[in-house]
Amino acid sequence: MNKYEAMFVIKPDLSEDERKALFGTIQEVITKNNGQVSNGAVWAEKRRLWFPLKKQHEGVYYLANFTAPTDAITKLKYTFKLNEQILRVLILAA
């Protein structure tokens, strides 16, 4: 199990309930792939993006720290890419 840090840029127009559901979904996907989330929180509220992502000019940044097996990372990236509420995701080894 390796330690990872994931930064998500999500759509800014989501309601508070939709955000909480999305954060729960992110944690659920990580745990389904044999991972364990140690920390997850909003890193920045509604920031202007340098360039548009999926026709959005602003985004909310969500940071998650977790441990997972190495082979789970490609599955996680693919799953997060399919979610339309997530504009961009970056997963780094911590």
Long-range contacts (C-beta under 8 A, 24 or more apart in sequence): 1-35, 1-36, 1-67, 1-68, 1-69, 2-67, 2-68, 2-69, 2-70, 2-93, 3-65, 3-66, 3-67, 3-93, 3-94, 4-65, 4-66, 4-67, 4-68, 4-73, 4-91, 4-92, 4-93, 4-94, 5-63, 5-64, 5-65, 5-91, 5-92, 5-93, 5-94, 6-63, 6-64, 6-65, 6-66, 6-76, 6-89, 6-90, 6-91, 6-92, 7-43, 7-61, 7-62, 7-63, 7-89, 7-90, 7-92, 8-61, 8-62, 8-63, 8-64, 8-80, 8-86, 8-88, 8-89, 9-49, 9-53, 9-59, 9-60, 9-61, 9-62, 9-86, 9-87, 9-88, 9-89, 10-59, 10-60, 10-61, 10-62, 10-85, 10-86, 10-87, 11-56, 11-59, 11-60, 11-85, 11-87, 12-46, 12-56, 12-58, 12-59, 12-60, 14-60, 14-85, 18-85, 19-60, 22-83, 22-85, 22-86, 23-62, 25-83, 26-62, 26-64, 26-80, 27-64, 29-76, 29-79, 29-80, 30-64, 30-66, 30-68, 30-76, 33-68, 33-69, 33-72, 33-75, 33-76, 34-68, 34-69, 34-72, 35-66, 35-67, 35-68, 35-69, 35-72, 35-76, 36-66, 36-67, 36-68, 37-64, 37-65, 37-66, 38-65, 38-66, 38-67, 39-63, 39-64, 39-65, 40-64, 40-65, 40-66, 53-87, 53-88, 54-87, 56-87, 59-87, 59-88, 65-94
